[in-house]
Amino acid sequence: MAPSKTNGGPAGRVILTLGVITFLHAAYSTYEYFSIRKSLGLPNDSVPGNITIEMLFSLLLLLVGISLTAAPLKRIAWSSEMRTRTIDQVDARSSFASLDHRGPILFNNAATLLEKKYPGH
């Protein structure tokens, strides 16, 4: 199956917007519910069922909206990466990096210890 080139269009954005609005409304309803219970001196119990259902519905809308508006997935295979590069880009790297010349400057004490242990190295 070939990946689609579109990203859901306006329908995906509308579903995503509805999901965000519904999620924010459920969050505000939860805050208001617990605020009223606290001001009346009632103990905090679980969130009412209608708010829980609204939250789950909003999460479903968000999931569908994000899935519809997301960019198509890209292949992560070596062949698909090499398809976009030229031979000059592939061969323009160093084959082996020699860092022996940095040792005496960075690790002077270690270099002198090695010289004492292995003279003429």
MITORFI-977290 format. One line per 4 residues: number of its first residue (from 1); their letters; for each residue x, y, z of N, C-alpha, C, O. Coordinates in Angstrom, 3 decimals, m for minus. Last residue first. Layout:
BEGIN
NUM	a	X/Y/Z/X/Y/Z/X/Y/Z/X/Y/Z ~ ...;
***
This chain:
BEGIN
121	hgpy	58.885/5.222/21.545/57.563/4.988/20.935/57.127/6.142/20.118/56.042/6.112/19.536 ~ 61.160/5.506/23.016/61.297/5.409/21.576/59.972/5.171/20.856/59.969/4.939/19.647 ~ 60.099/3.728/25.914/60.982/4.700/25.269/61.106/4.425/23.772/61.150/3.277/23.329 ~ 57.570/3.227/27.651/57.910/2.702/26.327/58.817/3.702/25.618/58.332/4.465/24.784;
117	kkel	57.635/4.633/30.061/57.384/3.202/30.075/57.814/2.546/28.768/58.357/1.442/28.772 ~ 58.146/7.235/29.277/59.051/6.596/30.230/58.889/5.082/30.199/59.865/4.338/30.297 ~ 56.000/7.630/27.581/57.350/7.746/27.024/58.360/7.093/27.963/59.320/6.470/27.508 ~ 53.882/7.416/29.357/54.024/6.419/28.298/55.426/6.439/27.707/55.979/5.392/27.371;
113	ltaa	54.384/9.701/30.875/54.420/8.390/31.514/54.581/7.281/30.475/55.326/6.325/30.689 ~ 54.004/11.659/28.954/55.350/11.487/29.516/55.465/10.152/30.232/56.526/9.528/30.207 ~ 51.266/11.280/28.489/52.221/11.093/27.394/53.626/10.896/27.938/54.368/10.052/27.436 ~ 50.146/11.929/30.921/49.998/10.560/30.429/51.007/10.281/29.317/51.538/9.175/29.216;
109	nnfl	50.797/14.656/30.988/51.314/13.739/32.007/51.233/12.298/31.535/52.172/11.529/31.736 ~ 49.402/15.633/28.733/50.856/15.742/28.807/51.427/14.771/29.825/52.440/14.125/29.557 ~ 46.971/15.415/27.070/47.310/14.568/28.199/48.822/14.517/28.353/49.444/13.479/28.128 ~ 46.903/17.324/25.015/45.789/17.197/25.951/46.173/16.443/27.213/45.741/16.802/28.309;
105	ipgr	49.393/17.050/23.737/48.895/18.371/24.124/47.823/18.248/25.199/47.837/18.989/26.183 ~ 49.786/14.329/23.238/50.760/15.070/24.041/50.250/16.432/24.499/50.651/16.912/25.560 ~ 47.322/13.689/21.643/47.643/13.148/22.951/48.619/13.968/23.765/48.310/14.289/24.913 ~ 46.990/14.496/19.068/46.403/15.324/20.123/46.811/14.873/21.518/46.651/15.626/22.478;
101	hdls	48.008/12.660/17.279/48.735/13.914/17.410/48.184/14.787/18.543/48.853/15.738/18.947 ~ 46.182/10.579/17.163/47.415/10.403/17.922/48.135/11.721/18.165/48.813/11.867/19.182 ~ 43.842/10.344/15.798/43.899/11.386/16.818/45.164/11.270/17.666/45.214/11.808/18.772 ~ 42.750/9.724/12.661/43.873/9.477/13.551/43.988/10.644/14.524/44.203/11.787/14.120;
97	afss	40.033/8.329/11.184/40.488/9.538/11.864/41.593/9.157/12.845/41.377/8.355/13.753 ~ 39.301/7.114/8.028/39.848/6.797/9.333/40.376/8.084/9.950/41.092/8.841/9.295 ~ 37.932/8.218/5.916/37.795/6.784/6.148/38.312/6.386/7.521/37.820/5.428/8.116 ~ 35.903/11.083/5.835/37.218/10.505/6.083/37.049/9.033/6.434/36.129/8.658/7.161;
93	radv	33.647/11.544/3.083/33.933/11.425/4.510/35.323/10.829/4.691/35.845/10.156/3.803 ~ 32.652/11.532/0.532/33.305/12.745/1.014/33.578/12.700/2.514/33.723/13.749/3.141 ~ 31.162/9.444/m0.508/32.606/9.272/m0.423/33.334/10.484/0.146/34.561/10.451/0.233 ~ 28.555/10.499/m0.425/28.863/9.287/0.327/30.366/9.151/0.530/30.810/8.784/1.618;
89	qdit	28.703/12.680/m2.123/28.329/12.886/m0.724/28.687/11.676/0.127/29.082/11.826/1.283 ~ 29.352/11.425/m4.532/30.292/12.382/m3.945/29.971/12.643/m2.479/30.885/12.810/m1.671 ~ 27.107/9.965/m5.112/28.309/9.224/m4.748/29.349/10.150/m4.117/30.134/9.723/m3.271 ~ 24.267/11.562/m3.524/25.133/11.281/m4.667/26.358/10.518/m4.186/26.612/10.438/m2.984;
85	rtrm	21.156/10.576/m1.995/22.536/11.065/m1.946/23.287/10.727/m3.230/22.986/9.750/m3.916 ~ 18.707/9.365/m2.091/18.728/10.828/m2.150/20.139/11.396/m2.166/20.302/12.604/m2.337 ~ 19.204/6.682/m1.807/18.566/7.111/m3.048/18.649/8.627/m3.200/18.659/9.130/m4.324 ~ 20.056/6.302/0.751/21.083/6.390/m0.279/20.511/6.821/m1.630/21.253/7.274/m2.501;
81	essw	17.572/6.091/2.011/18.467/7.201/2.339/19.512/7.384/1.246/19.816/8.513/0.862 ~ 16.556/3.745/0.949/15.818/4.989/0.708/16.667/6.210/1.054/16.493/7.265/0.445 ~ 18.470/1.903/1.855/18.325/2.135/0.415/17.565/3.428/0.132/17.889/4.136/m0.821 ~ 18.086/1.898/4.607/19.347/2.387/4.064/19.206/2.717/2.586/19.765/3.708/2.116;
77	airk	14.856/3.064/5.685/15.747/2.016/5.196/17.003/2.655/4.605/16.982/3.804/4.163 ~ 12.633/4.422/6.594/13.896/4.555/7.311/14.848/3.418/6.936/15.558/2.885/7.789 ~ 10.222/6.389/4.905/10.931/5.118/5.026/12.258/5.354/5.744/12.921/6.368/5.523 ~ 7.915/8.452/6.665/9.029/8.299/5.730/9.690/6.951/5.966/9.713/6.442/7.086;
73	lpaa	4.402/8.991/6.801/5.624/8.423/7.350/6.680/8.284/6.262/6.370/8.034/5.097 ~ 2.823/12.152/6.175/3.019/10.727/5.883/4.365/10.244/6.412/5.337/10.997/6.460 ~ 1.918/14.232/8.977/2.596/14.039/7.690/2.767/12.547/7.432/2.847/11.762/8.377 ~ m1.324/14.342/10.491/0.116/14.074/10.541/0.667/13.881/9.135/m0.032/13.425/8.231;
69	tlsi	m4.045/14.547/10.394/m3.265/15.728/10.012/m1.762/15.492/10.026/m1.001/16.366/9.611 ~ m5.042/12.072/11.228/m5.398/12.570/9.900/m4.521/13.739/9.453/m4.279/13.904/8.258 ~ m3.999/11.817/13.799/m3.666/10.813/12.783/m3.959/11.318/11.377/m3.214/11.028/10.441 ~ m5.216/13.967/15.055/m3.758/13.964/14.909/m3.333/12.962/13.840/m2.414/13.227/13.066;
65	gvll	m7.911/13.104/14.916/m7.477/14.355/14.296/m5.983/14.416/14.073/m5.527/14.864/13.021 ~ m7.861/10.716/16.412/m8.237/10.674/14.999/m7.745/11.931/14.283/m7.222/11.846/13.172 ~ m7.060/11.775/18.911/m6.293/10.712/18.260/m6.591/10.652/16.768/m5.675/10.548/15.953 ~ m9.104/13.618/19.454/m7.719/14.070/19.310/m6.875/13.032/18.577/m6.066/13.381/17.717;
61	llls	m11.298/11.861/19.666/m11.271/12.883/18.621/m9.852/13.389/18.380/m9.442/13.569/17.234 ~ m10.437/10.416/21.930/m10.652/9.726/20.663/m10.631/10.710/19.494/m10.024/10.437/18.458 ~ m10.435/12.482/23.797/m9.169/11.811/23.479/m9.278/11.024/22.173/m8.323/10.970/21.398 ~ m13.157/13.040/23.848/m12.227/14.058/23.353/m10.873/13.442/23.010/m10.239/13.844/22.035;
57	flme	m14.126/10.665/24.939/m14.542/11.044/23.594/m13.589/12.086/23.012/m13.249/12.030/21.830 ~ m12.957/10.841/27.480/m12.581/9.739/26.588/m12.961/10.042/25.141/m12.212/9.718/24.220 ~ m14.287/13.154/28.408/m12.826/13.135/28.297/m12.365/12.022/27.351/m11.484/12.239/26.519 ~ m16.947/12.300/28.422/m16.553/13.431/27.580/m15.041/13.454/27.363/m14.572/13.742/26.262;
53	itin	m16.775/10.272/30.338/m17.143/9.923/28.962/m16.737/11.043/28.006/m16.242/10.778/26.911 ~ m16.135/11.871/32.555/m15.214/10.818/32.117/m15.497/10.414/30.674/m14.573/10.234/29.881 ~ m18.428/13.397/32.739/m17.158/14.077/32.450/m16.125/13.058/31.969/m15.330/13.352/31.076 ~ m20.287/11.415/33.358/m20.449/12.178/32.115/m19.176/12.932/31.745/m18.875/13.091/30.561;
49	gpvs	m19.386/10.407/35.849/m19.325/9.584/34.648/m19.441/10.373/33.364/m18.775/10.054/32.379 ~ m17.361/12.582/37.918/m18.635/12.029/37.444/m18.485/11.309/36.102/m17.565/11.584/35.332 ~ m14.431/11.532/39.632/m15.009/12.406/38.615/m16.324/11.776/38.140/m16.394/10.558/37.977 ~ m14.731/10.571/43.127/m14.251/10.431/41.751/m14.986/11.382/40.814/m16.019/11.955/41.160;
45	dnpl	m14.751/13.045/45.731/m14.873/11.672/45.260/m14.415/11.619/43.810/m13.771/12.552/43.331 ~ m14.054/15.056/48.396/m13.750/14.827/46.977/m13.899/13.347/46.668/m13.243/12.504/47.279 ~ m16.740/15.976/50.606/m15.475/15.280/50.311/m15.300/15.085/48.804/m16.269/14.967/48.054 ~ m17.955/19.361/50.872/m18.177/17.943/50.594/m16.844/17.263/50.296/m15.920/17.901/49.791;
41	glsk	m17.964/22.080/51.159/m17.433/21.275/52.248/m17.670/19.784/52.069/m17.590/19.027/53.036 ~ m18.570/23.712/49.114/m19.697/23.231/49.911/m19.247/22.355/51.071/m20.071/21.932/51.882 ~ m16.085/24.065/47.955/m16.723/25.229/48.581/m17.926/24.827/49.427/m18.269/25.536/50.373 ~ m15.643/21.489/46.926/m14.776/21.997/47.992/m15.429/23.168/48.706/m15.343/23.268/49.930;
37	risf	m17.595/21.327/44.952/m17.622/20.367/46.071/m16.775/20.867/47.236/m17.143/20.689/48.397 ~ m16.692/23.376/43.258/m17.995/23.497/43.920/m18.079/22.544/45.107/m18.586/22.922/46.163 ~ m14.220/22.269/42.466/m14.267/23.568/43.129/m15.582/23.744/43.883/m15.586/24.211/45.022 ~ m14.945/19.947/41.124/m14.213/19.829/42.385/m14.201/21.147/43.147/m14.173/21.133/44.378;
33	yeyt	m16.331/21.165/38.947/m16.973/20.164/39.804/m16.268/20.073/41.153/m16.913/20.117/42.200 ~ m14.368/22.767/37.753/m15.558/23.386/38.326/m16.253/22.424/39.290/m16.715/22.847/40.350 ~ m12.552/20.793/36.859/m12.125/21.827/37.804/m13.328/22.440/38.504/m13.311/22.614/39.723 ~ m14.237/19.414/35.070/m13.652/18.723/36.218/m13.213/19.717/37.279/m13.468/19.514/38.466;
29	syaa	m14.747/21.434/33.223/m15.860/20.843/33.969/m15.361/20.103/35.201/m15.989/20.158/36.258 ~ m12.171/21.847/32.197/m12.826/22.921/32.942/m13.986/22.373/33.765/m14.189/22.808/34.899 ~ m11.824/19.352/30.919/m10.901/19.771/31.983/m11.521/20.871/32.831/m11.412/20.838/34.056 ~ m13.888/19.449/29.056/m13.893/18.399/30.072/m12.962/18.757/31.229/m13.281/18.492/32.388;
25	hlft	m12.996/21.621/27.524/m14.273/21.701/28.233/m14.355/20.646/29.335/m14.842/20.929/30.430 ~ m10.620/20.606/26.464/m10.563/21.757/27.371/m11.860/21.901/28.157/m11.831/22.264/29.332 ~ m11.738/18.545/24.885/m10.794/18.229/25.960/m10.718/19.375/26.966/m10.749/19.147/28.175 ~ m13.256/20.016/23.062/m13.923/19.071/23.958/m13.022/18.710/25.134/m13.500/18.582/26.261;
21	ivgl	m11.192/21.421/21.770/m12.255/22.152/22.473/m12.959/21.237/23.473/m13.227/21.642/24.605 ~ m9.718/19.281/20.676/m9.086/20.208/21.625/m10.147/20.940/22.439/m10.020/21.066/23.657 ~ m11.660/18.115/18.997/m11.049/17.346/20.072/m10.408/18.231/21.122/m10.533/17.972/22.319 ~ m12.127/20.189/17.196/m13.215/19.725/18.064/m12.673/18.917/19.240/m13.179/19.030/20.356;
17	tliv	m9.578/20.237/16.005/m10.068/21.406/16.740/m11.205/21.018/17.677/m11.247/21.465/18.823 ~ m9.563/17.690/14.789/m8.556/18.032/15.791/m9.003/19.219/16.630/m8.826/19.211/17.848 ~ m11.665/17.995/12.985/m11.755/16.974/14.030/m10.760/17.266/15.143/m11.084/17.105/16.320 ~ m10.546/20.027/11.403/m11.810/20.259/12.113/m11.963/19.256/13.253/m12.347/19.628/14.362;
13	rgap	m8.293/18.752/10.350/m8.113/19.927/11.215/m9.374/20.232/12.010/m9.291/20.649/13.165 ~ m9.505/16.744/8.831/m8.625/16.391/9.942/m8.423/17.547/10.899/m8.385/17.357/12.115 ~ m10.850/18.328/6.945/m11.610/17.447/7.834/m10.769/17.053/9.048/m11.274/17.033/10.170 ~ m8.936/19.655/5.394/m9.675/20.409/6.408/m10.457/19.516/7.364/m10.704/19.918/8.501;
9	ggnt	m6.408/17.068/5.083/m7.125/18.254/4.630/m7.879/18.935/5.754/m7.515/18.813/6.923 ~ m4.891/14.787/5.357/m6.201/14.842/5.969/m7.026/16.031/5.544/m8.252/15.991/5.645 ~ m2.536/15.170/3.867/m2.473/15.057/5.316/m3.840/15.269/5.959/m3.921/15.884/7.022 ~ m1.591/13.305/0.931/m2.338/14.346/1.630/m2.233/14.128/3.125/m1.885/13.042/3.589;
5	kspa	m0.319/11.115/m0.081/0.427/12.365/m0.111/m0.296/13.476/0.641/0.318/14.494/0.962 ~ m0.242/7.865/1.436/m0.955/8.969/0.788/m0.142/10.249/0.900/0.619/10.442/1.848 ~ 1.888/5.116/0.614/1.454/6.151/1.545/0.782/7.291/0.801/1.173/7.643/m0.312 ~ 0.669/2.120/m0.914/1.471/3.338/m1.031/0.966/4.378/m0.038/m0.243/4.520/0.145;
1	m	0.844/m1.167/0.000/0.000/0.000/0.000/0.891/1.233/0.000/1.778/1.358/0.844;
***
